């Protein structure tokens, strides 16, 4: 939930605000710059929480992003 809220913060929203919208990940978009910042933050956070090396964290992020990432404009 932390990573979802972190990306939603870029668009001024929280999970509580979008959870009833089945298209929340399409109706909210990140800029390319925001996406890059969120990706870098997320990979570092995954490394810290799960004690993954950078490559493992990138792979985990890609799975997370495919399932829960906002679209990029």
mmCIF file of the N, C-alpha and C atoms, coordinates in Angstrom:
data_MODEL
# 
_entry.id   MODEL 
# 
loop_
_atom_site.group_PDB 
_atom_site.id 
_atom_site.type_symbol 
_atom_site.label_atom_id 
_atom_site.label_alt_id 
_atom_site.label_comp_id 
_atom_site.label_asym_id 
_atom_site.label_entity_id 
_atom_site.label_seq_id 
_atom_site.pdbx_PDB_ins_code 
_atom_site.Cartn_x 
_atom_site.Cartn_y 
_atom_site.Cartn_z 
_atom_site.occupancy 
_atom_site.B_iso_or_equiv 
_atom_site.pdbx_formal_charge 
_atom_site.auth_seq_id 
_atom_site.auth_comp_id 
_atom_site.auth_asym_id 
_atom_site.auth_atom_id 
_atom_site.pdbx_PDB_model_num 
ATOM 1   N N  . UNK A 1 1  ? 0.829   -1.193 0.000   1.00 0.00 ? 1  UNK A N  1 
ATOM 2   C CA . UNK A 1 1  ? 0.000   0.000  0.000   1.00 0.00 ? 1  UNK A CA 1 
ATOM 3   C C  . UNK A 1 1  ? 0.875   1.260  0.000   1.00 0.00 ? 1  UNK A C  1 
ATOM 4   N N  . UNK A 1 2  ? 2.024   1.153  0.624   1.00 0.00 ? 2  UNK A N  1 
ATOM 5   C CA . UNK A 1 2  ? 2.908   2.318  0.699   1.00 0.00 ? 2  UNK A CA 1 
ATOM 6   C C  . UNK A 1 2  ? 3.295   2.821  -0.685  1.00 0.00 ? 2  UNK A C  1 
ATOM 7   N N  . UNK A 1 3  ? 3.669   1.924  -1.574  1.00 0.00 ? 3  UNK A N  1 
ATOM 8   C CA . UNK A 1 3  ? 4.097   2.352  -2.915  1.00 0.00 ? 3  UNK A CA 1 
ATOM 9   C C  . UNK A 1 3  ? 2.934   2.921  -3.727  1.00 0.00 ? 3  UNK A C  1 
ATOM 10  N N  . UNK A 1 4  ? 1.752   2.391  -3.513  1.00 0.00 ? 4  UNK A N  1 
ATOM 11  C CA . UNK A 1 4  ? 0.577   2.940  -4.203  1.00 0.00 ? 4  UNK A CA 1 
ATOM 12  C C  . UNK A 1 4  ? 0.319   4.366  -3.720  1.00 0.00 ? 4  UNK A C  1 
ATOM 13  N N  . UNK A 1 5  ? 0.325   4.568  -2.420  1.00 0.00 ? 5  UNK A N  1 
ATOM 14  C CA . UNK A 1 5  ? 0.106   5.911  -1.893  1.00 0.00 ? 5  UNK A CA 1 
ATOM 15  C C  . UNK A 1 5  ? 1.218   6.870  -2.312  1.00 0.00 ? 5  UNK A C  1 
ATOM 16  N N  . UNK A 1 6  ? 2.427   6.358  -2.400  1.00 0.00 ? 6  UNK A N  1 
ATOM 17  C CA . UNK A 1 6  ? 3.554   7.202  -2.812  1.00 0.00 ? 6  UNK A CA 1 
ATOM 18  C C  . UNK A 1 6  ? 3.358   7.706  -4.244  1.00 0.00 ? 6  UNK A C  1 
ATOM 19  N N  . UNK A 1 7  ? 2.926   6.842  -5.142  1.00 0.00 ? 7  UNK A N  1 
ATOM 20  C CA . UNK A 1 7  ? 2.707   7.308  -6.510  1.00 0.00 ? 7  UNK A CA 1 
ATOM 21  C C  . UNK A 1 7  ? 1.472   8.198  -6.609  1.00 0.00 ? 7  UNK A C  1 
ATOM 22  N N  . UNK A 1 8  ? 0.433   7.896  -5.841  1.00 0.00 ? 8  UNK A N  1 
ATOM 23  C CA . UNK A 1 8  ? -0.763  8.739  -5.871  1.00 0.00 ? 8  UNK A CA 1 
ATOM 24  C C  . UNK A 1 8  ? -0.496  10.129 -5.311  1.00 0.00 ? 8  UNK A C  1 
ATOM 25  N N  . UNK A 1 9  ? 0.481   10.254 -4.440  1.00 0.00 ? 9  UNK A N  1 
ATOM 26  C CA . UNK A 1 9  ? 0.841   11.569 -3.888  1.00 0.00 ? 9  UNK A CA 1 
ATOM 27  C C  . UNK A 1 9  ? 1.264   12.525 -4.994  1.00 0.00 ? 9  UNK A C  1 
ATOM 28  N N  . UNK A 1 10 ? 1.838   11.996 -6.056  1.00 0.00 ? 10 UNK A N  1 
ATOM 29  C CA . UNK A 1 10 ? 2.243   12.844 -7.185  1.00 0.00 ? 10 UNK A CA 1 
ATOM 30  C C  . UNK A 1 10 ? 1.048   13.507 -7.867  1.00 0.00 ? 10 UNK A C  1 
ATOM 31  N N  . UNK A 1 11 ? -0.115  12.886 -7.761  1.00 0.00 ? 11 UNK A N  1 
ATOM 32  C CA . UNK A 1 11 ? -1.320  13.466 -8.365  1.00 0.00 ? 11 UNK A CA 1 
ATOM 33  C C  . UNK A 1 11 ? -2.271  14.015 -7.307  1.00 0.00 ? 11 UNK A C  1 
ATOM 34  N N  . UNK A 1 12 ? -1.768  14.127 -6.077  1.00 0.00 ? 12 UNK A N  1 
ATOM 35  C CA . UNK A 1 12 ? -2.550  14.737 -5.004  1.00 0.00 ? 12 UNK A CA 1 
ATOM 36  C C  . UNK A 1 12 ? -3.682  13.889 -4.466  1.00 0.00 ? 12 UNK A C  1 
ATOM 37  N N  . UNK A 1 13 ? -3.521  12.561 -4.540  1.00 0.00 ? 13 UNK A N  1 
ATOM 38  C CA . UNK A 1 13 ? -4.582  11.670 -4.062  1.00 0.00 ? 13 UNK A CA 1 
ATOM 39  C C  . UNK A 1 13 ? -4.008  10.596 -3.159  1.00 0.00 ? 13 UNK A C  1 
ATOM 40  N N  . UNK A 1 14 ? -4.915  9.861  -2.508  1.00 0.00 ? 14 UNK A N  1 
ATOM 41  C CA . UNK A 1 14 ? -4.535  8.725  -1.668  1.00 0.00 ? 14 UNK A CA 1 
ATOM 42  C C  . UNK A 1 14 ? -5.361  7.513  -2.099  1.00 0.00 ? 14 UNK A C  1 
ATOM 43  N N  . UNK A 1 15 ? -4.976  6.352  -1.591  1.00 0.00 ? 15 UNK A N  1 
ATOM 44  C CA . UNK A 1 15 ? -5.721  5.134  -1.885  1.00 0.00 ? 15 UNK A CA 1 
ATOM 45  C C  . UNK A 1 15 ? -7.177  5.269  -1.440  1.00 0.00 ? 15 UNK A C  1 
ATOM 46  N N  . UNK A 1 16 ? -7.397  5.878  -0.293  1.00 0.00 ? 16 UNK A N  1 
ATOM 47  C CA . UNK A 1 16 ? -8.762  6.053  0.208   1.00 0.00 ? 16 UNK A CA 1 
ATOM 48  C C  . UNK A 1 16 ? -9.630  6.831  -0.775  1.00 0.00 ? 16 UNK A C  1 
ATOM 49  N N  . UNK A 1 17 ? -9.029  7.752  -1.493  1.00 0.00 ? 17 UNK A N  1 
ATOM 50  C CA . UNK A 1 17 ? -9.778  8.571  -2.454  1.00 0.00 ? 17 UNK A CA 1 
ATOM 51  C C  . UNK A 1 17 ? -10.073 7.846  -3.767  1.00 0.00 ? 17 UNK A C  1 
ATOM 52  N N  . UNK A 1 18 ? -9.264  6.870  -4.139  1.00 0.00 ? 18 UNK A N  1 
ATOM 53  C CA . UNK A 1 18 ? -9.434  6.236  -5.453  1.00 0.00 ? 18 UNK A CA 1 
ATOM 54  C C  . UNK A 1 18 ? -9.896  4.782  -5.383  1.00 0.00 ? 18 UNK A C  1 
ATOM 55  N N  . UNK A 1 19 ? -9.945  4.210  -4.193  1.00 0.00 ? 19 UNK A N  1 
ATOM 56  C CA . UNK A 1 19 ? -10.183 2.769  -4.088  1.00 0.00 ? 19 UNK A CA 1 
ATOM 57  C C  . UNK A 1 19 ? -11.518 2.292  -4.662  1.00 0.00 ? 19 UNK A C  1 
ATOM 58  N N  . UNK A 1 20 ? -12.494 3.160  -4.779  1.00 0.00 ? 20 UNK A N  1 
ATOM 59  C CA . UNK A 1 20 ? -13.791 2.765  -5.332  1.00 0.00 ? 20 UNK A CA 1 
ATOM 60  C C  . UNK A 1 20 ? -13.893 3.003  -6.838  1.00 0.00 ? 20 UNK A C  1 
ATOM 61  N N  . UNK A 1 21 ? -12.819 3.488  -7.432  1.00 0.00 ? 21 UNK A N  1 
ATOM 62  C CA . UNK A 1 21 ? -12.764 3.720  -8.874  1.00 0.00 ? 21 UNK A CA 1 
ATOM 63  C C  . UNK A 1 21 ? -12.012 2.562  -9.527  1.00 0.00 ? 21 UNK A C  1 
ATOM 64  N N  . UNK A 1 22 ? -12.712 1.675  -10.244 1.00 0.00 ? 22 UNK A N  1 
ATOM 65  C CA . UNK A 1 22 ? -12.032 0.529  -10.832 1.00 0.00 ? 22 UNK A CA 1 
ATOM 66  C C  . UNK A 1 22 ? -10.986 0.917  -11.883 1.00 0.00 ? 22 UNK A C  1 
ATOM 67  N N  . UNK A 1 23 ? -11.030 2.115  -12.365 1.00 0.00 ? 23 UNK A N  1 
ATOM 68  C CA . UNK A 1 23 ? -10.076 2.595  -13.373 1.00 0.00 ? 23 UNK A CA 1 
ATOM 69  C C  . UNK A 1 23 ? -9.081  3.596  -12.785 1.00 0.00 ? 23 UNK A C  1 
ATOM 70  N N  . UNK A 1 24 ? -8.837  3.528  -11.471 1.00 0.00 ? 24 UNK A N  1 
ATOM 71  C CA . UNK A 1 24 ? -7.993  4.518  -10.795 1.00 0.00 ? 24 UNK A CA 1 
ATOM 72  C C  . UNK A 1 24 ? -6.609  4.637  -11.411 1.00 0.00 ? 24 UNK A C  1 
ATOM 73  N N  . UNK A 1 25 ? -6.053  3.531  -11.880 1.00 0.00 ? 25 UNK A N  1 
ATOM 74  C CA . UNK A 1 25 ? -4.698  3.556  -12.426 1.00 0.00 ? 25 UNK A CA 1 
ATOM 75  C C  . UNK A 1 25 ? -4.661  4.117  -13.846 1.00 0.00 ? 25 UNK A C  1 
ATOM 76  N N  . UNK A 1 26 ? -5.810  4.224  -14.494 1.00 0.00 ? 26 UNK A N  1 
ATOM 77  C CA . UNK A 1 26 ? -5.890  4.852  -15.817 1.00 0.00 ? 26 UNK A CA 1 
ATOM 78  C C  . UNK A 1 26 ? -6.364  6.295  -15.722 1.00 0.00 ? 26 UNK A C  1 
ATOM 79  N N  . UNK A 1 27 ? -7.184  6.581  -14.729 1.00 0.00 ? 27 UNK A N  1 
ATOM 80  C CA . UNK A 1 27 ? -7.740  7.925  -14.569 1.00 0.00 ? 27 UNK A CA 1 
ATOM 81  C C  . UNK A 1 27 ? -6.763  8.907  -13.928 1.00 0.00 ? 27 UNK A C  1 
ATOM 82  N N  . UNK A 1 28 ? -5.652  8.419  -13.454 1.00 0.00 ? 28 UNK A N  1 
ATOM 83  C CA . UNK A 1 28 ? -4.616  9.258  -12.848 1.00 0.00 ? 28 UNK A CA 1 
ATOM 84  C C  . UNK A 1 28 ? -3.313  8.960  -13.571 1.00 0.00 ? 28 UNK A C  1 
ATOM 85  N N  . UNK A 1 29 ? -2.607  10.005 -13.949 1.00 0.00 ? 29 UNK A N  1 
ATOM 86  C CA . UNK A 1 29 ? -1.392  9.811  -14.732 1.00 0.00 ? 29 UNK A CA 1 
ATOM 87  C C  . UNK A 1 29 ? -0.201  10.529 -14.119 1.00 0.00 ? 29 UNK A C  1 
ATOM 88  N N  . UNK A 1 30 ? 0.957   9.920  -14.300 1.00 0.00 ? 30 UNK A N  1 
ATOM 89  C CA . UNK A 1 30 ? 2.210   10.541 -13.898 1.00 0.00 ? 30 UNK A CA 1 
ATOM 90  C C  . UNK A 1 30 ? 2.906   11.095 -15.133 1.00 0.00 ? 30 UNK A C  1 
ATOM 91  N N  . UNK A 1 31 ? 3.678   12.156 -14.948 1.00 0.00 ? 31 UNK A N  1 
ATOM 92  C CA . UNK A 1 31 ? 4.539   12.610 -16.032 1.00 0.00 ? 31 UNK A CA 1 
ATOM 93  C C  . UNK A 1 31 ? 5.736   11.661 -16.097 1.00 0.00 ? 31 UNK A C  1 
ATOM 94  N N  . UNK A 1 32 ? 6.504   11.740 -17.151 1.00 0.00 ? 32 UNK A N  1 
ATOM 95  C CA . UNK A 1 32 ? 7.694   10.894 -17.261 1.00 0.00 ? 32 UNK A CA 1 
ATOM 96  C C  . UNK A 1 32 ? 8.668   11.177 -16.127 1.00 0.00 ? 32 UNK A C  1 
ATOM 97  N N  . UNK A 1 33 ? 8.793   12.442 -15.760 1.00 0.00 ? 33 UNK A N  1 
ATOM 98  C CA . UNK A 1 33 ? 9.690   12.818 -14.669 1.00 0.00 ? 33 UNK A CA 1 
ATOM 99  C C  . UNK A 1 33 ? 9.192   12.239 -13.344 1.00 0.00 ? 33 UNK A C  1 
ATOM 100 N N  . UNK A 1 34 ? 7.895   12.373 -13.089 1.00 0.00 ? 34 UNK A N  1 
ATOM 101 C CA . UNK A 1 34 ? 7.323   11.823 -11.856 1.00 0.00 ? 34 UNK A CA 1 
ATOM 102 C C  . UNK A 1 34 ? 7.499   10.306 -11.807 1.00 0.00 ? 34 UNK A C  1 
ATOM 103 N N  . UNK A 1 35 ? 7.280   9.651  -12.941 1.00 0.00 ? 35 UNK A N  1 
ATOM 104 C CA . UNK A 1 35 ? 7.426   8.200  -12.989 1.00 0.00 ? 35 UNK A CA 1 
ATOM 105 C C  . UNK A 1 35 ? 8.859   7.795  -12.657 1.00 0.00 ? 35 UNK A C  1 
ATOM 106 N N  . UNK A 1 36 ? 9.823   8.495  -13.235 1.00 0.00 ? 36 UNK A N  1 
ATOM 107 C CA . UNK A 1 36 ? 11.225  8.184  -12.969 1.00 0.00 ? 36 UNK A CA 1 
ATOM 108 C C  . UNK A 1 36 ? 11.543  8.341  -11.485 1.00 0.00 ? 36 UNK A C  1 
ATOM 109 N N  . UNK A 1 37 ? 11.069  9.432  -10.877 1.00 0.00 ? 37 UNK A N  1 
ATOM 110 C CA . UNK A 1 37 ? 11.295  9.656  -9.443  1.00 0.00 ? 37 UNK A CA 1 
ATOM 111 C C  . UNK A 1 37 ? 10.648  8.563  -8.610  1.00 0.00 ? 37 UNK A C  1 
ATOM 112 N N  . UNK A 1 38 ? 9.406   8.214  -8.938  1.00 0.00 ? 38 UNK A N  1 
ATOM 113 C CA . UNK A 1 38 ? 8.686   7.180  -8.194  1.00 0.00 ? 38 UNK A CA 1 
ATOM 114 C C  . UNK A 1 38 ? 9.366   5.818  -8.354  1.00 0.00 ? 38 UNK A C  1 
ATOM 115 N N  . UNK A 1 39 ? 9.824   5.517  -9.557  1.00 0.00 ? 39 UNK A N  1 
ATOM 116 C CA . UNK A 1 39 ? 10.509  4.251  -9.807  1.00 0.00 ? 39 UNK A CA 1 
ATOM 117 C C  . UNK A 1 39 ? 11.789  4.155  -8.976  1.00 0.00 ? 39 UNK A C  1 
ATOM 118 N N  . UNK A 1 40 ? 12.590  5.207  -8.990  1.00 0.00 ? 40 UNK A N  1 
ATOM 119 C CA . UNK A 1 40 ? 13.834  5.208  -8.221  1.00 0.00 ? 40 UNK A CA 1 
ATOM 120 C C  . UNK A 1 40 ? 13.549  5.049  -6.728  1.00 0.00 ? 40 UNK A C  1 
ATOM 121 N N  . UNK A 1 41 ? 12.571  5.793  -6.230  1.00 0.00 ? 41 UNK A N  1 
ATOM 122 C CA . UNK A 1 41 ? 12.185  5.686  -4.821  1.00 0.00 ? 41 UNK A CA 1 
ATOM 123 C C  . UNK A 1 41 ? 11.730  4.258  -4.508  1.00 0.00 ? 41 UNK A C  1 
ATOM 124 N N  . UNK A 1 42 ? 10.879  3.709  -5.356  1.00 0.00 ? 42 UNK A N  1 
ATOM 125 C CA . UNK A 1 42 ? 10.304  2.388  -5.113  1.00 0.00 ? 42 UNK A CA 1 
ATOM 126 C C  . UNK A 1 42 ? 11.368  1.300  -5.092  1.00 0.00 ? 42 UNK A C  1 
ATOM 127 N N  . UNK A 1 43 ? 12.294  1.360  -6.006  1.00 0.00 ? 43 UNK A N  1 
ATOM 128 C CA . UNK A 1 43 ? 13.347  0.348  -6.053  1.00 0.00 ? 43 UNK A CA 1 
ATOM 129 C C  . UNK A 1 43 ? 14.195  0.418  -4.783  1.00 0.00 ? 43 UNK A C  1 
ATOM 130 N N  . UNK A 1 44 ? 14.534  1.624  -4.356  1.00 0.00 ? 44 UNK A N  1 
ATOM 131 C CA . UNK A 1 44 ? 15.301  1.767  -3.109  1.00 0.00 ? 44 UNK A CA 1 
ATOM 132 C C  . UNK A 1 44 ? 14.504  1.239  -1.920  1.00 0.00 ? 44 UNK A C  1 
ATOM 133 N N  . UNK A 1 45 ? 13.227  1.543  -1.897  1.00 0.00 ? 45 UNK A N  1 
ATOM 134 C CA . UNK A 1 45 ? 12.379  1.102  -0.782  1.00 0.00 ? 45 UNK A CA 1 
ATOM 135 C C  . UNK A 1 45 ? 12.257  -0.423 -0.752  1.00 0.00 ? 45 UNK A C  1 
ATOM 136 N N  . UNK A 1 46 ? 12.083  -1.028 -1.922  1.00 0.00 ? 46 UNK A N  1 
ATOM 137 C CA . UNK A 1 46 ? 12.001  -2.491 -2.014  1.00 0.00 ? 46 UNK A CA 1 
ATOM 138 C C  . UNK A 1 46 ? 13.303  -3.121 -1.525  1.00 0.00 ? 46 UNK A C  1 
ATOM 139 N N  . UNK A 1 47 ? 14.424  -2.522 -1.890  1.00 0.00 ? 47 UNK A N  1 
ATOM 140 C CA . UNK A 1 47 ? 15.716  -3.022 -1.422  1.00 0.00 ? 47 UNK A CA 1 
ATOM 141 C C  . UNK A 1 47 ? 15.796  -2.980 0.105   1.00 0.00 ? 47 UNK A C  1 
ATOM 142 N N  . UNK A 1 48 ? 15.344  -1.882 0.679   1.00 0.00 ? 48 UNK A N  1 
ATOM 143 C CA . UNK A 1 48 ? 15.396  -1.723 2.134   1.00 0.00 ? 48 UNK A CA 1 
ATOM 144 C C  . UNK A 1 48 ? 14.474  -2.700 2.858   1.00 0.00 ? 48 UNK A C  1 
ATOM 145 N N  . UNK A 1 49 ? 13.261  -2.795 2.398   1.00 0.00 ? 49 UNK A N  1 
ATOM 146 C CA . UNK A 1 49 ? 12.249  -3.597 3.092   1.00 0.00 ? 49 UNK A CA 1 
ATOM 147 C C  . UNK A 1 49 ? 12.520  -5.098 2.944   1.00 0.00 ? 49 UNK A C  1 
ATOM 148 N N  . UNK A 1 50 ? 12.884  -5.523 1.744   1.00 0.00 ? 50 UNK A N  1 
ATOM 149 C CA . UNK A 1 50 ? 13.035  -6.954 1.484   1.00 0.00 ? 50 UNK A CA 1 
ATOM 150 C C  . UNK A 1 50 ? 14.493  -7.419 1.429   1.00 0.00 ? 50 UNK A C  1 
ATOM 151 N N  . UNK A 1 51 ? 15.403  -6.500 1.628   1.00 0.00 ? 51 UNK A N  1 
ATOM 152 C CA . UNK A 1 51 ? 16.829  -6.815 1.591   1.00 0.00 ? 51 UNK A CA 1 
ATOM 153 C C  . UNK A 1 51 ? 17.232  -7.445 0.251   1.00 0.00 ? 51 UNK A C  1 
ATOM 154 N N  . UNK A 1 52 ? 16.651  -6.922 -0.840  1.00 0.00 ? 52 UNK A N  1 
ATOM 155 C CA . UNK A 1 52 ? 16.959  -7.382 -2.190  1.00 0.00 ? 52 UNK A CA 1 
ATOM 156 C C  . UNK A 1 52 ? 18.137  -6.591 -2.735  1.00 0.00 ? 52 UNK A C  1 
ATOM 157 N N  . UNK A 1 53 ? 18.886  -7.213 -3.651  1.00 0.00 ? 53 UNK A N  1 
ATOM 158 C CA . UNK A 1 53 ? 19.891  -6.437 -4.363  1.00 0.00 ? 53 UNK A CA 1 
ATOM 159 C C  . UNK A 1 53 ? 19.155  -5.608 -5.435  1.00 0.00 ? 53 UNK A C  1 
ATOM 160 N N  . UNK A 1 54 ? 19.890  -4.743 -6.108  1.00 0.00 ? 54 UNK A N  1 
ATOM 161 C CA . UNK A 1 54 ? 19.257  -3.810 -7.054  1.00 0.00 ? 54 UNK A CA 1 
ATOM 162 C C  . UNK A 1 54 ? 18.506  -4.548 -8.164  1.00 0.00 ? 54 UNK A C  1 
ATOM 163 N N  . UNK A 1 55 ? 19.103  -5.601 -8.697  1.00 0.00 ? 55 UNK A N  1 
ATOM 164 C CA . UNK A 1 55 ? 18.472  -6.344 -9.786  1.00 0.00 ? 55 UNK A CA 1 
ATOM 165 C C  . UNK A 1 55 ? 17.167  -7.001 -9.333  1.00 0.00 ? 55 UNK A C  1 
ATOM 166 N N  . UNK A 1 56 ? 17.171  -7.604 -8.167  1.00 0.00 ? 56 UNK A N  1 
ATOM 167 C CA . UNK A 1 56 ? 15.952  -8.226 -7.635  1.00 0.00 ? 56 UNK A CA 1 
ATOM 168 C C  . UNK A 1 56 ? 14.873  -7.166 -7.397  1.00 0.00 ? 56 UNK A C  1 
ATOM 169 N N  . UNK A 1 57 ? 15.276  -6.012 -6.863  1.00 0.00 ? 57 UNK A N  1 
ATOM 170 C CA . UNK A 1 57 ? 14.323  -4.938 -6.584  1.00 0.00 ? 57 UNK A CA 1 
ATOM 171 C C  . UNK A 1 57 ? 13.725  -4.395 -7.878  1.00 0.00 ? 57 UNK A C  1 
ATOM 172 N N  . UNK A 1 58 ? 14.536  -4.271 -8.926  1.00 0.00 ? 58 UNK A N  1 
ATOM 173 C CA . UNK A 1 58 ? 14.013  -3.810 -10.220 1.00 0.00 ? 58 UNK A CA 1 
ATOM 174 C C  . UNK A 1 58 ? 12.982  -4.782 -10.768 1.00 0.00 ? 58 UNK A C  1 
ATOM 175 N N  . UNK A 1 59 ? 13.257  -6.068 -10.646 1.00 0.00 ? 59 UNK A N  1 
ATOM 176 C CA . UNK A 1 59 ? 12.318  -7.084 -11.119 1.00 0.00 ? 59 UNK A CA 1 
ATOM 177 C C  . UNK A 1 59 ? 11.008  -7.014 -10.337 1.00 0.00 ? 59 UNK A C  1 
ATOM 178 N N  . UNK A 1 60 ? 11.121  -6.929 -9.023  1.00 0.00 ? 60 UNK A N  1 
ATOM 179 C CA . UNK A 1 60 ? 9.917   -6.817 -8.182  1.00 0.00 ? 60 UNK A CA 1 
ATOM 180 C C  . UNK A 1 60 ? 9.133   -5.554 -8.525  1.00 0.00 ? 60 UNK A C  1 
ATOM 181 N N  . UNK A 1 61 ? 9.840   -4.453 -8.749  1.00 0.00 ? 61 UNK A N  1 
ATOM 182 C CA . UNK A 1 61 ? 9.173   -3.211 -9.122  1.00 0.00 ? 61 UNK A CA 1 
ATOM 183 C C  . UNK A 1 61 ? 8.420   -3.384 -10.438 1.00 0.00 ? 61 UNK A C  1 
ATOM 184 N N  . UNK A 1 62 ? 9.032   -4.046 -11.410 1.00 0.00 ? 62 UNK A N  1 
ATOM 185 C CA . UNK A 1 62 ? 8.365   -4.204 -12.711 1.00 0.00 ? 62 UNK A CA 1 
ATOM 186 C C  . UNK A 1 62 ? 7.058   -4.966 -12.566 1.00 0.00 ? 62 UNK A C  1 
ATOM 187 N N  . UNK A 1 63 ? 7.041   -6.004 -11.706 1.00 0.00 ? 63 UNK A N  1 
ATOM 188 C CA . UNK A 1 63 ? 5.795   -6.737 -11.462 1.00 0.00 ? 63 UNK A CA 1 
ATOM 189 C C  . UNK A 1 63 ? 4.758   -5.821 -10.798 1.00 0.00 ? 63 UNK A C  1 
ATOM 190 N N  . UNK A 1 64 ? 5.200   -5.075 -9.798  1.00 0.00 ? 64 UNK A N  1 
ATOM 191 C CA . UNK A 1 64 ? 4.297   -4.171 -9.097  1.00 0.00 ? 64 UNK A CA 1 
ATOM 192 C C  . UNK A 1 64 ? 3.742   -3.116 -10.054 1.00 0.00 ? 64 UNK A C  1 
ATOM 193 N N  . UNK A 1 65 ? 4.619   -2.533 -10.855 1.00 0.00 ? 65 UNK A N  1 
ATOM 194 C CA . UNK A 1 65 ? 4.228   -1.478 -11.782 1.00 0.00 ? 65 UNK A CA 1 
ATOM 195 C C  . UNK A 1 65 ? 3.211   -1.984 -12.801 1.00 0.00 ? 65 UNK A C  1 
ATOM 196 N N  . UNK A 1 66 ? 3.407   -3.198 -13.302 1.00 0.00 ? 66 UNK A N  1 
ATOM 197 C CA . UNK A 1 66 ? 2.460   -3.751 -14.282 1.00 0.00 ? 66 UNK A CA 1 
ATOM 198 C C  . UNK A 1 66 ? 1.070   -3.919 -13.674 1.00 0.00 ? 66 UNK A C  1 
ATOM 199 N N  . UNK A 1 67 ? 1.022   -4.261 -12.399 1.00 0.00 ? 67 UNK A N  1 
ATOM 200 C CA . UNK A 1 67 ? -0.273  -4.511 -11.762 1.00 0.00 ? 67 UNK A CA 1 
ATOM 201 C C  . UNK A 1 67 ? -0.921  -3.290 -11.156 1.00 0.00 ? 67 UNK A C  1 
ATOM 202 N N  . UNK A 1 68 ? -0.105  -2.339 -10.668 1.00 0.00 ? 68 UNK A N  1 
ATOM 203 C CA . UNK A 1 68 ? -0.656  -1.230 -9.903  1.00 0.00 ? 68 UNK A CA 1 
ATOM 204 C C  . UNK A 1 68 ? -0.145  0.155  -10.301 1.00 0.00 ? 68 UNK A C  1 
ATOM 205 N N  . UNK A 1 69 ? 0.709   0.199  -11.287 1.00 0.00 ? 69 UNK A N  1 
ATOM 206 C CA . UNK A 1 69 ? 1.286   1.490  -11.673 1.00 0.00 ? 69 UNK A CA 1 
ATOM 207 C C  . UNK A 1 69 ? 0.312   2.367  -12.433 1.00 0.00 ? 69 UNK A C  1 
ATOM 208 N N  . UNK A 1 70 ? 0.428   3.665  -12.181 1.00 0.00 ? 70 UNK A N  1 
ATOM 209 C CA . UNK A 1 70 ? -0.379  4.627  -12.934 1.00 0.00 ? 70 UNK A CA 1 
ATOM 210 C C  . UNK A 1 70 ? 0.153   4.727  -14.353 1.00 0.00 ? 70 UNK A C  1 
ATOM 211 N N  . UNK A 1 71 ? -0.714  5.153  -15.264 1.00 0.00 ? 71 UNK A N  1 
ATOM 212 C CA . UNK A 1 71 ? -0.252  5.355  -16.629 1.00 0.00 ? 71 UNK A CA 1 
ATOM 213 C C  . UNK A 1 71 ? 0.633   6.599  -16.676 1.00 0.00 ? 71 UNK A C  1 
ATOM 214 N N  . UNK A 1 72 ? 1.446   6.677  -17.700 1.00 0.00 ? 72 UNK A N  1 
ATOM 215 C CA . UNK A 1 72 ? 2.393   7.776  -17.854 1.00 0.00 ? 72 UNK A CA 1 
ATOM 216 C C  . UNK A 1 72 ? 1.996   8.585  -19.073 1.00 0.00 ? 72 UNK A C  1 
ATOM 217 N N  . UNK A 1 73 ? 1.960   9.919  -18.889 1.00 0.00 ? 73 UNK A N  1 
ATOM 218 C CA . UNK A 1 73 ? 1.597   10.777 -20.031 1.00 0.00 ? 73 UNK A CA 1 
ATOM 219 C C  . UNK A 1 73 ? 2.829   11.363 -20.685 1.00 0.00 ? 73 UNK A C  1 
# 
